[in-house]
Amino acid sequence: MISLPQFPDARRLTNSQIGTFRTCQRKEFYGYVLGVRPQYAGSALRFGTNVHHGIEMRAIGHSAEEAVLAAMKQYDNPPGNMRHDEALMEREIVGVMLTAYFWYWERPDSVPHALYVAENIAAEEQFELKIKGSRYVYAGKIDGIVRLGDGRTAIRETKTSSDDITPTGDYVRRLLIDNQISGYIVAARKHRQIDTVLYDIIKKPTMKPYKATPVEKRKYTKDGTLYANLRDRDETPEEFGVRLMADITENPADYYQRYEIPRLDHDLEAWEKEMRDAAKQIQVARKQGYMARNTNCCLDGYRCQYLDVCHSGIVVGGDVPPGFRQTTCAHEELS
């Protein structure tokens, strides 16, 4: 049965939660107030989480090899919605992406001082920041605090993406106004000097493993061997990993980009005003007890995970719908 959870962190608001509320109040209500979440994380989130785990392991002092193995180990017990062969392939991709990432960025002779991480000061640093004029605090977890090669101190954030990560792409343009970056600077500066933000973007591979040629389309030479462009079996994870590594080492900038993201004082002041406004809207919605749907976002970019259950609704006192689970806290990522 669903009861209205009184989570210990109910007064905390995260960047993800605020973004969800602004997108669709009903979706935020289901996920953060009722605590009803999809049973399994989506593939993009799973991939990003495991890559992030490897980078975190490296930041806290493990060798590159140990960090890669720690990330790959996350696939020892794959989720129930993932086939064994899918897990093996994604495991290999994560291992290759991390191995190449460490190779690419940990070379002081080839990385500009302003983008080179000379020292990891802190990793996975949690914070809470009072939102003025409300009963809420803004909470989050900073990926890392680092010392750059030129001596400055920076927040380091790492994301995986399927988007265009080049300097002229919209992903990078959006970072110039990204709320999370502004909030993390405001929070981090409560405790230490922060000069800038170092933003790592890892591009998910677009190349795919080769599949066996359908039997009816196979053609053979006179000596009984398949033509060179045809296959009698799927490419193994190890074979695909070799091919992926070769492409990365030849075109590393297609997979890895690192940017310094500036923020001026007026940017941070604007963020604080936006947070006060968001907290006020959420507080009013909670008081009224009604969360409006935004049906323009049901299929905007991706299919909303709650679409199949939103018509009938998820209600207090009802059952948790099939394919969903009930959380024990509003912000599992901060647990």
C-alpha positions in Angstrom: 0.0 0.0 0.0 1.1 3.6 -0.6 1.2 5.9 2.4 2.2 9.5 2.2 5.9 9.1 3.3 7.2 11.5 5.8 10.8 11.2 4.6 13.6 12.4 6.8 14.8 14.5 3.8 11.4 16.0 2.9 12.6 19.5 3.5 15.5 19.0 1.1 15.2 20.0 -2.5 17.7 18.8 -5.1 18.4 20.2 -8.6 16.8 17.1 -10.1 13.7 17.4 -8.0 13.3 21.1 -8.8 13.8 20.4 -12.5 11.2 17.6 -12.3 8.7 19.9 -10.6 9.2 22.6 -13.2 8.7 20.0 -16.0 5.6 18.3 -14.5 4.3 18.8 -10.9 2.5 15.4 -11.0 5.7 13.6 -11.9 7.5 15.2 -9.0 4.7 14.3 -6.7 4.8 10.6 -7.7 8.6 10.3 -7.4 9.5 12.6 -4.5 6.4 12.8 -2.3 4.8 9.4 -2.7 8.3 7.9 -3.3 7.0 5.7 -6.2 9.9 5.1 -8.7 10.4 2.8 -11.7 11.7 -0.5 -10.5 14.8 -0.3 -12.7 16.9 2.6 -13.8 17.0 3.5 -17.5 20.0 2.4 -19.5 21.4 5.9 -19.8 21.3 6.4 -16.1 22.8 3.0 -15.3 25.6 3.6 -17.8 26.4 7.1 -16.4 26.2 5.9 -12.8 28.7 3.1 -13.4 31.1 5.4 -15.3 30.8 7.9 -12.5 31.6 5.2 -10.0 34.9 4.4 -11.7 35.9 8.1 -11.8 35.0 8.4 -8.1 37.2 5.4 -7.2 40.1 7.1 -9.0 39.5 10.4 -7.2 39.7 8.8 -3.8 43.1 7.2 -4.5 42.6 3.9 -6.3 44.8 3.2 -9.3 43.3 3.6 -12.8 43.2 -0.2 -13.1 41.4 -0.6 -9.8 38.9 2.1 -10.7 38.1 0.5 -14.0 37.6 -2.9 -12.4 35.4 -1.4 -9.7 33.1 0.1 -12.4 33.0 -3.2 -14.3 32.2 -5.1 -11.2 28.8 -3.3 -11.0 27.7 -5.7 -13.8 28.3 -8.8 -11.7 24.7 -8.8 -10.7 22.8 -7.0 -13.5 19.3 -5.7 -13.0 16.4 -7.9 -13.8 15.5 -6.1 -17.0 18.9 -6.5 -18.5 19.9 -9.6 -20.5 23.2 -11.3 -19.6 24.7 -10.6 -23.1 23.7 -6.9 -22.8 25.4 -6.7 -19.4 28.6 -8.2 -20.7 28.7 -5.8 -23.7 27.9 -2.7 -21.5 30.5 -3.9 -19.0 33.1 -3.9 -21.7 32.1 -0.5 -23.0 32.3 1.0 -19.5 35.7 -0.5 -19.0 37.1 0.8 -22.3 35.6 4.3 -21.8 37.2 4.6 -18.4 40.5 3.2 -19.4 40.7 5.7 -22.3 39.4 8.5 -20.1 42.2 8.1 -17.6 44.8 7.7 -20.4 43.6 10.9 -22.1 43.3 13.3 -19.1 46.1 12.1 -16.9 48.9 13.2 -19.1 50.3 16.6 -17.8 52.5 17.0 -20.9 49.5 17.1 -23.2 46.6 18.6 -21.1 46.5 22.4 -20.7 47.4 23.4 -17.1 43.9 25.1 -16.8 42.2 21.8 -17.5 44.6 19.4 -15.8 43.7 17.9 -12.5 46.8 18.1 -10.4 45.2 17.1 -7.1 41.9 15.6 -5.9 40.9 17.5 -2.8 37.5 16.0 -2.1 35.1 13.6 -3.8 31.3 13.1 -3.5 31.0 16.1 -1.1 27.4 16.6 0.1 26.0 19.9 1.1 22.9 21.6 2.3 22.1 25.3 1.6 19.2 27.2 3.2 16.9 28.6 0.7 16.0 32.0 2.0 12.3 32.8 2.7 11.3 29.1 2.7 11.3 26.0 4.9 13.5 24.2 2.4 17.2 23.6 1.9 18.9 23.1 -1.4 20.9 19.8 -1.2 23.3 18.0 -3.5 26.5 16.1 -3.9 29.4 17.6 -5.7 31.4 15.1 -7.8 34.7 16.5 -6.8 36.8 19.4 -5.6 40.2 19.6 -7.4 43.4 21.6 -7.7 44.1 22.5 -11.3 47.5 22.6 -12.9 47.6 26.4 -12.7 46.9 26.3 -9.0 43.3 27.3 -9.0 40.6 25.3 -7.1 37.7 24.0 -9.1 34.5 22.1 -8.7 34.6 19.1 -11.0 31.4 17.7 -12.5 31.3 14.7 -14.8 28.5 13.7 -17.1 27.9 11.1 -19.8 25.8 12.2 -22.8 24.6 11.1 -26.2 24.4 14.7 -27.4 26.9 16.8 -29.4 29.6 17.6 -26.8 31.7 19.9 -29.1 32.2 23.5 -28.2 29.5 24.7 -30.6 26.9 22.2 -29.5 23.8 23.1 -27.6 24.8 20.9 -24.7 27.8 23.2 -24.0 25.7 26.3 -24.6 23.2 25.2 -22.0 26.0 24.8 -19.4 26.5 28.6 -19.5 23.1 28.9 -17.7 22.9 25.6 -16.0 21.3 25.8 -12.6 23.2 23.0 -11.0 26.5 24.6 -11.7 25.5 27.9 -10.1 24.0 26.2 -7.1 27.1 24.0 -6.5 29.3 27.1 -6.6 27.2 29.0 -4.1 27.2 25.9 -1.8 30.9 25.1 -2.1 31.9 28.7 -1.5 30.4 28.5 2.0 33.3 26.4 3.0 36.2 27.0 0.7 37.7 29.2 -2.1 36.3 28.1 -5.4 37.7 29.7 -8.5 35.9 27.9 -11.3 34.1 24.8 -12.5 35.7 22.0 -14.5 33.1 20.2 -16.5 33.8 16.8 -18.0 31.6 15.3 -20.7 32.0 11.7 -21.8 30.2 10.9 -25.1 28.5 7.5 -25.2 29.8 5.5 -28.2 27.6 5.7 -31.3 29.3 2.7 -33.0 27.5 -0.6 -32.4 28.7 -4.2 -32.1 28.6 -6.1 -35.3 25.8 -8.7 -35.6 25.8 -12.0 -37.5 24.6 -11.7 -41.1 21.1 -13.3 -41.4 21.5 -16.8 -42.8 19.4 -16.0 -45.9 21.8 -13.1 -46.8 25.1 -14.9 -46.4 27.2 -15.4 -49.5 30.3 -17.6 -49.7 33.4 -17.7 -51.9 34.3 -20.8 -53.9 36.4 -22.1 -51.0 33.4 -22.0 -48.7 34.3 -18.9 -46.7 32.0 -15.9 -46.1 32.6 -12.7 -48.0 34.7 -10.3 -46.0 31.9 -8.0 -45.1 29.6 -10.8 -43.8 29.6 -12.5 -40.5 28.6 -15.9 -39.2 28.4 -14.8 -35.5 27.9 -11.7 -33.4 30.9 -9.6 -32.4 32.0 -10.5 -28.9 32.3 -7.9 -26.1 36.1 -8.2 -26.2 36.3 -7.8 -30.0 34.0 -4.8 -29.8 36.1 -3.3 -27.0 39.3 -3.6 -29.1 37.5 -1.8 -32.0 36.1 0.9 -29.7 39.5 1.5 -28.1 41.1 1.9 -31.5 38.5 4.5 -32.5 38.8 6.4 -29.2 42.6 6.6 -29.4 42.4 7.8 -33.0 39.6 10.4 -32.2 39.7 11.1 -28.4 38.0 14.5 -28.7 34.9 12.8 -30.2 34.5 11.1 -26.8 36.0 13.4 -24.2 35.6 17.1 -23.8 36.4 19.2 -20.7 35.3 22.8 -20.3 35.9 25.6 -17.8 32.4 27.0 -17.1 32.5 30.6 -15.7 30.1 32.2 -13.4 29.8 35.9 -12.5 28.4 37.3 -9.2 25.1 38.3 -11.0 24.7 34.8 -12.3 24.8 33.4 -8.7 22.4 36.1 -7.5 20.0 35.2 -10.3 20.2 31.5 -9.2 19.4 32.4 -5.6 16.3 34.3 -6.8 15.2 31.4 -8.9 15.6 28.9 -6.0 13.5 31.1 -3.8 10.8 31.2 -6.5 10.9 27.4 -7.0 10.7 26.8 -3.3 7.7 29.1 -3.0 5.9 27.3 -5.8 6.6 23.9 -4.3 5.4 25.1 -0.9 2.2 26.4 -2.4 1.6 23.2 -4.3 2.1 21.1 -1.1 -0.3 23.3 0.8 -3.0 23.1 -1.9 -2.5 19.3 -2.2 -2.8 19.3 -5.9 0.0 18.7 -8.5 -0.8 19.7 -12.0 0.0 17.6 -15.0 2.0 19.0 -17.9 0.9 16.7 -20.8 3.2 18.6 -23.2 6.1 16.7 -21.6 4.7 13.2 -21.7 6.7 12.4 -24.9 9.0 15.4 -25.0 12.5 14.0 -25.7 11.7 10.7 -24.1 8.6 8.8 -22.9 7.7 9.7 -19.4 8.1 6.7 -17.1 4.8 7.4 -15.5 2.7 7.7 -18.7 1.0 4.3 -18.4 -0.1 5.0 -14.8 -0.8 8.7 -14.9 -4.3 8.4 -16.3 -5.6 6.3 -13.5 -3.2 8.0 -11.1 -1.1 6.8 -8.2 -3.0 7.6 -5.1 -2.4 7.6 -1.3 -3.7 4.3 0.0 -3.5 2.5 -3.3 -1.1 -0.2 -4.5 2.3 0.4 -5.9 1.8 -0.2 -9.7 3.5 -3.1 -11.4 7.0 -2.1 -12.6 7.4 0.4 -9.8 8.8 0.3 -6.3 8.4 2.5 -3.2 11.5 4.3 -1.9 12.4 4.8 1.7 13.8 8.3 1.2 13.1 11.2 -1.2 16.7 11.5 -2.4 18.3 8.1 -2.8 21.3 9.7 -4.5 22.2 11.5 -1.3 21.9 8.4 0.9 
